[in-house]
Amino acid sequence: MKYKAPGICPVCGEKLSITKLSCPKCSTAIEGDFHPCEFCRLPEDDLNFVKVFIKCRGNIKDVEKELGISYPTVRGKLDSIIKELGFVIPAKDTVRDNELKTAARNEILDQLSKGEITPKEATERMKNI
């Protein structure tokens, strides 16, 4: 039986590196400092979730059915794995703020192009966004 290599040090919690690779057929061995892929470091339950997510082609409703969990649980698990893989998830408020700021900028530029405000007024308004 083959076991999954641990990804986290049981003593200090640091990510482990692989220092030896060997061929089971010819016994060739290579030593060095190798880093496993990000997915290899995921805990088994997270990796199984990713497999189901891919199998379901990213359809959250199908993932809900397959795993028997709710929509918020699927989203929470997905967000957790995204963070584990090192990606940043923008907060909903941040995304909403960015959308509002973009709309405000576009409105100022529209007013400027129609001659309703001066370039100086547009500049001041942009600074206040």
MIZAMI-885162 format. One record per residue: residue in three letters; x, y negated, z negated of N, C-alpha, C, O in turn; residue number from 0. Coordinates in steps of 0.1 Angstrom, whole numbers. Last residue first. Example, Ala and Ser with C-alpha at 12.3 -4.5 7.8 and 13.67 -1.06 7.14 Angstrom:
! residues 2
[nukol "SER", [128, 22, -71], [137, 11, -71], [129, 0, -79], [134, -11, -80], 1]
[nukol "ALA", [132, 57, -78], [123, 45, -78], [132, 33, -78], [142, 33, -85], 0]
This chain:
! residues 129
[nukol "ILE", [-130, -605, 53], [-137, -591, 54], [-130, -582, 44], [-133, -570, 43], 128]
[nukol "ASN", [-117, -628, 53], [-126, -626, 42], [-133, -612, 42], [-140, -609, 33], 127]
[nukol "LYS", [-103, -629, 77], [-96, -628, 65], [-104, -624, 53], [-99, -617, 44], 126]
[nukol "MET", [-125, -633, 94], [-117, -620, 95], [-109, -618, 82], [-109, -607, 77], 125]
[nukol "ARG", [-131, -660, 88], [-140, -649, 85], [-134, -635, 85], [-137, -627, 77], 124]
[nukol "GLU", [-108, -672, 98], [-111, -673, 84], [-121, -662, 80], [-119, -656, 69], 123]
[nukol "THR", [-110, -666, 126], [-98, -662, 118], [-101, -662, 103], [-98, -652, 96], 122]
[nukol "ALA", [-134, -679, 132], [-133, -664, 134], [-121, -659, 125], [-123, -649, 119], 121]
[nukol "GLU", [-126, -705, 128], [-137, -700, 120], [-136, -684, 120], [-138, -678, 110], 120]
[nukol "LYS", [-107, -707, 149], [-103, -710, 135], [-113, -703, 125], [-110, -697, 115], 119]
[nukol "PRO", [-122, -703, 172], [-112, -694, 168], [-108, -695, 154], [-105, -685, 147], 118]
[nukol "THR", [-157, -711, 163], [-144, -715, 169], [-134, -704, 165], [-136, -696, 156], 117]
[nukol "ILE", [-188, -696, 174], [-179, -701, 163], [-165, -703, 170], [-163, -699, 181], 116]
[nukol "GLU", [-201, -693, 198], [-209, -697, 186], [-201, -701, 174], [-205, -709, 166], 115]
[nukol "GLY", [-190, -682, 220], [-188, -696, 217], [-196, -702, 205], [-196, -714, 203], 114]
[nukol "LYS", [-191, -656, 225], [-203, -664, 229], [-201, -679, 227], [-210, -687, 231], 113]
[nukol "SER", [-168, -648, 213], [-169, -647, 227], [-181, -655, 233], [-180, -659, 244], 112]
[nukol "LEU", [-176, -652, 186], [-165, -659, 191], [-165, -659, 207], [-164, -670, 213], 111]
[nukol "GLN", [-195, -633, 183], [-199, -647, 181], [-188, -656, 187], [-191, -666, 193], 110]
[nukol "ASP", [-180, -610, 187], [-191, -612, 196], [-195, -627, 195], [-197, -634, 205], 109]
[nukol "LEU", [-163, -611, 165], [-157, -612, 178], [-168, -615, 189], [-165, -623, 198], 108]
[nukol "ILE", [-182, -608, 144], [-174, -620, 145], [-168, -622, 159], [-168, -633, 165], 107]
[nukol "GLU", [-190, -582, 150], [-200, -593, 151], [-192, -606, 152], [-197, -615, 159], 106]
[nukol "ASN", [-167, -567, 146], [-173, -568, 160], [-183, -579, 161], [-183, -586, 171], 105]
[nukol "ARG", [-164, -571, 119], [-154, -576, 128], [-159, -578, 142], [-157, -588, 149], 104]
[nukol "ALA", [-187, -557, 110], [-185, -572, 107], [-175, -578, 116], [-177, -589, 121], 103]
[nukol "ALA", [-181, -531, 118], [-193, -538, 123], [-192, -553, 121], [-195, -561, 130], 102]
[nukol "THR", [-158, -527, 103], [-157, -526, 117], [-169, -534, 124], [-167, -541, 133], 101]
[nukol "LYS", [-169, -528, 77], [-159, -537, 81], [-157, -538, 96], [-156, -549, 102], 100]
[nukol "LEU", [-186, -505, 78], [-192, -519, 76], [-182, -530, 80], [-186, -539, 87], 99]
[nukol "GLU", [-167, -485, 81], [-177, -487, 92], [-183, -501, 91], [-186, -508, 101], 98]
[nukol "ASN", [-153, -487, 58], [-146, -490, 70], [-156, -492, 82], [-154, -500, 90], 97]
[nukol "ASP", [-173, -481, 39], [-167, -494, 39], [-160, -497, 52], [-162, -508, 57], 96]
[nukol "ARG", [-177, -454, 47], [-188, -463, 48], [-183, -477, 48], [-187, -485, 56], 95]
[nukol "VAL", [-151, -443, 39], [-156, -442, 53], [-167, -453, 56], [-167, -460, 66], 94]
[nukol "THR", [-152, -449, 12], [-142, -455, 20], [-146, -455, 35], [-144, -464, 42], 93]
[nukol "ASP", [-174, -433, 4], [-174, -448, 2], [-164, -455, 11], [-167, -465, 17], 92]
[nukol "LYS", [-164, -408, 9], [-176, -413, 16], [-177, -428, 16], [-180, -434, 26], 91]
[nukol "ALA", [-128, -406, 11], [-141, -407, 3], [-152, -412, 11], [-150, -420, 20], 90]
[nukol "PRO", [-110, -385, 33], [-115, -398, 29], [-128, -398, 21], [-137, -390, 24], 89]
[nukol "ILE", [-88, -361, 23], [-102, -363, 27], [-107, -377, 23], [-106, -380, 11], 88]
[nukol "VAL", [-57, -351, 36], [-65, -361, 27], [-79, -362, 33], [-81, -363, 45], 87]
[nukol "PHE", [-41, -319, 35], [-48, -330, 42], [-55, -339, 32], [-59, -334, 21], 86]
[nukol "GLY", [-30, -297, 23], [-22, -309, 23], [-29, -321, 31], [-22, -331, 33], 85]
[nukol "LEU", [-44, -274, 18], [-36, -274, 30], [-28, -287, 32], [-20, -288, 41], 84]
[nukol "GLU", [-59, -283, -4], [-48, -273, -6], [-39, -272, 6], [-27, -270, 4], 83]
[nukol "LYS", [-78, -299, 10], [-68, -305, 1], [-56, -296, -2], [-45, -300, -2], 82]
[nukol "ILE", [-92, -278, 23], [-86, -289, 31], [-75, -296, 23], [-64, -299, 28], 81]
[nukol "ILE", [-101, -264, 1], [-91, -258, 9], [-84, -268, 18], [-72, -268, 20], 80]
[nukol "SER", [-120, -284, -9], [-109, -279, -17], [-98, -272, -9], [-86, -275, -12], 79]
[nukol "ASP", [-138, -286, 13], [-130, -297, 8], [-118, -293, 0], [-107, -298, 2], 78]
[nukol "LEU", [-148, -259, 12], [-141, -264, 24], [-132, -276, 20], [-121, -277, 24], 77]
[nukol "LYS", [-161, -260, -13], [-150, -250, -10], [-142, -255, 1], [-129, -254, 1], 76]
[nukol "GLY", [-180, -280, -8], [-170, -281, -19], [-158, -272, -17], [-147, -276, -19], 75]
[nukol "ARG", [-195, -268, 13], [-188, -281, 15], [-177, -283, 4], [-166, -287, 7], 74]
[nukol "VAL", [-205, -246, -1], [-197, -244, 11], [-188, -257, 13], [-176, -256, 16], 73]
[nukol "THR", [-220, -258, -21], [-208, -250, -25], [-199, -247, -13], [-187, -247, -14], 72]
[nukol "PRO", [-239, -272, -7], [-229, -280, -15], [-217, -271, -19], [-206, -276, -19], 71]
[nukol "TYR", [-253, -249, 5], [-246, -259, 13], [-235, -267, 5], [-224, -268, 9], 70]
[nukol "SER", [-247, -219, -15], [-255, -231, -10], [-246, -240, -2], [-234, -239, -2], 69]
[nukol "ILE", [-241, -184, -4], [-239, -196, -13], [-246, -208, -7], [-249, -208, 5], 68]
[nukol "GLY", [-238, -161, 10], [-248, -162, 0], [-246, -173, -10], [-249, -172, -22], 67]
[nukol "LEU", [-220, -158, 31], [-215, -157, 17], [-225, -157, 6], [-222, -155, -5], 66]
[nukol "GLU", [-238, -159, 53], [-228, -148, 52], [-223, -146, 38], [-221, -135, 33], 65]
[nukol "LYS", [-252, -183, 48], [-259, -170, 49], [-249, -158, 47], [-252, -149, 39], 64]
[nukol "GLU", [-232, -202, 48], [-241, -201, 37], [-247, -187, 36], [-247, -180, 26], 63]
[nukol "VAL", [-222, -199, 74], [-213, -196, 63], [-222, -194, 50], [-219, -184, 42], 62]
[nukol "ASP", [-244, -208, 88], [-241, -194, 90], [-231, -190, 78], [-232, -178, 74], 61]
[nukol "LYS", [-243, -235, 80], [-255, -227, 77], [-252, -212, 78], [-257, -204, 70], 60]
[nukol "ILE", [-219, -243, 91], [-220, -242, 77], [-232, -234, 73], [-232, -227, 63], 59]
[nukol "ASN", [-200, -232, 116], [-214, -235, 114], [-217, -232, 99], [-217, -221, 94], 58]
[nukol "GLY", [-174, -224, 123], [-176, -237, 116], [-190, -241, 113], [-193, -252, 108], 57]
[nukol "ARG", [-177, -199, 134], [-174, -210, 143], [-177, -223, 136], [-181, -233, 143], 56]
[nukol "CYS", [-178, -178, 117], [-190, -184, 119], [-189, -197, 128], [-198, -205, 130], 55]
[nukol "LYS", [-150, -172, 117], [-160, -162, 123], [-173, -168, 126], [-179, -165, 136], 54]
[nukol "ILE", [-142, -194, 102], [-138, -193, 116], [-147, -183, 123], [-151, -186, 134], 53]
[nukol "PHE", [-154, -188, 77], [-157, -201, 84], [-154, -200, 99], [-161, -205, 107], 52]
[nukol "VAL", [-142, -163, 71], [-157, -164, 74], [-160, -177, 81], [-169, -176, 90], 51]
[nukol "LYS", [-116, -173, 68], [-119, -162, 78], [-134, -163, 82], [-137, -162, 93], 50]
[nukol "VAL", [-119, -190, 46], [-115, -195, 59], [-118, -185, 71], [-122, -190, 81], 49]
[nukol "PHE", [-126, -171, 27], [-136, -182, 30], [-132, -187, 44], [-141, -189, 53], 48]
[nukol "ASN", [-102, -157, 25], [-114, -150, 30], [-125, -160, 34], [-132, -158, 44], 47]
[nukol "LEU", [-86, -177, 14], [-83, -172, 27], [-95, -164, 33], [-98, -165, 45], 46]
[nukol "ASP", [-98, -180, -11], [-98, -191, -1], [-96, -186, 13], [-102, -191, 22], 45]
[nukol "ASP", [-93, -155, -22], [-107, -159, -20], [-108, -171, -10], [-118, -171, -3], 44]
[nukol "GLU", [-64, -155, -23], [-71, -145, -14], [-86, -149, -12], [-91, -148, -1], 43]
[nukol "PRO", [-49, -188, -20], [-54, -176, -28], [-63, -167, -19], [-69, -172, -9], 42]
[nukol "LEU", [-26, -197, 5], [-39, -198, 0], [-42, -186, -9], [-38, -175, -5], 41]
[nukol "ARG", [-2, -192, 17], [-1, -197, 3], [-15, -198, -3], [-16, -199, -15], 40]
[nukol "CYS", [-8, -187, 43], [-3, -176, 35], [-2, -180, 21], [-3, -171, 12], 39]
[nukol "PHE", [-15, -212, 53], [-26, -203, 51], [-21, -191, 42], [-29, -185, 34], 38]
[nukol "GLU", [10, -224, 56], [1, -229, 46], [-10, -219, 43], [-14, -219, 31], 37]
[nukol "CYS", [36, -199, 60], [26, -209, 65], [17, -213, 54], [16, -206, 44], 36]
[nukol "PRO", [66, -198, 39], [54, -192, 46], [45, -203, 51], [46, -214, 47], 35]
[nukol "HIS", [99, -206, 45], [87, -210, 39], [75, -204, 47], [74, -204, 59], 34]
[nukol "PHE", [131, -192, 37], [120, -193, 46], [107, -198, 39], [105, -194, 27], 33]
[nukol "ASP", [163, -192, 35], [152, -199, 27], [141, -201, 37], [141, -211, 45], 32]
[nukol "GLY", [177, -159, 38], [177, -173, 40], [167, -180, 31], [162, -174, 22], 31]
[nukol "GLU", [185, -128, 54], [184, -136, 42], [185, -151, 45], [192, -155, 54], 30]
[nukol "ILE", [172, -100, 70], [177, -114, 72], [174, -121, 59], [164, -121, 53], 29]
[nukol "ALA", [178, -66, 79], [175, -76, 68], [180, -90, 72], [192, -91, 76], 28]
[nukol "THR", [167, -37, 94], [175, -49, 96], [169, -59, 85], [157, -60, 83], 27]
[nukol "SER", [153, -13, 94], [160, -17, 82], [168, -30, 83], [176, -33, 74], 26]
[nukol "CYS", [138, -5, 115], [152, -3, 116], [160, -7, 104], [172, -6, 104], 25]
[nukol "LYS", [111, -7, 104], [115, 3, 113], [130, 6, 113], [134, 17, 112], 24]
[nukol "PRO", [107, -29, 87], [105, -16, 82], [109, -4, 91], [111, 7, 87], 23]
[nukol "CYS", [130, -55, 84], [122, -47, 94], [120, -33, 88], [130, -26, 85], 22]
[nukol "SER", [127, -82, 61], [133, -70, 66], [124, -63, 75], [112, -64, 74], 21]
[nukol "LEU", [138, -113, 46], [129, -106, 55], [135, -93, 60], [147, -93, 62], 20]
[nukol "LYS", [141, -133, 18], [146, -121, 25], [135, -115, 34], [124, -114, 29], 19]
[nukol "THR", [130, -155, 6], [145, -155, 8], [150, -143, 15], [162, -143, 19], 18]
[nukol "ILE", [104, -177, 7], [108, -164, 10], [123, -164, 12], [128, -172, 20], 17]
[nukol "SER", [95, -198, -21], [100, -196, -8], [104, -182, -6], [106, -175, -15], 16]
[nukol "LEU", [66, -209, -40], [77, -200, -38], [82, -201, -23], [74, -204, -14], 15]
[nukol "LYS", [57, -239, -56], [55, -231, -44], [68, -222, -43], [79, -227, -44], 14]
[nukol "GLU", [55, -238, -93], [61, -244, -80], [58, -234, -69], [57, -222, -71], 13]
[nukol "GLY", [48, -227, -117], [38, -232, -108], [42, -238, -95], [34, -243, -87], 12]
[nukol "CYS", [66, -215, -134], [65, -230, -134], [54, -235, -125], [51, -247, -126], 11]
[nukol "VAL", [59, -187, -134], [66, -193, -145], [63, -208, -146], [58, -214, -156], 10]
[nukol "PRO", [49, -178, -110], [41, -175, -122], [47, -182, -135], [40, -183, -145], 9]
[nukol "CYS", [49, -197, -81], [58, -192, -92], [49, -190, -105], [43, -199, -109], 8]
[nukol "ILE", [28, -189, -54], [31, -198, -65], [39, -191, -76], [36, -179, -79], 7]
[nukol "GLY", [24, -169, -37], [28, -182, -31], [32, -192, -42], [38, -202, -39], 6]
[nukol "PRO", [32, -134, -34], [27, -145, -42], [32, -158, -36], [43, -159, -30], 5]
[nukol "ALA", [23, -113, -7], [33, -120, -14], [28, -132, -22], [19, -139, -17], 4]
[nukol "LYS", [0, -87, -10], [2, -100, -5], [13, -107, -14], [13, -106, -26], 3]
[nukol "TYR", [12, -53, -6], [6, -64, -14], [9, -77, -8], [19, -79, -1], 2]
[nukol "LYS", [5, -22, 8], [13, -35, 9], [5, -45, 1], [-7, -46, 2], 1]
[nukol "MET", [8, 12, 0], [0, 0, 0], [9, -12, 0], [19, -13, -7], 0]
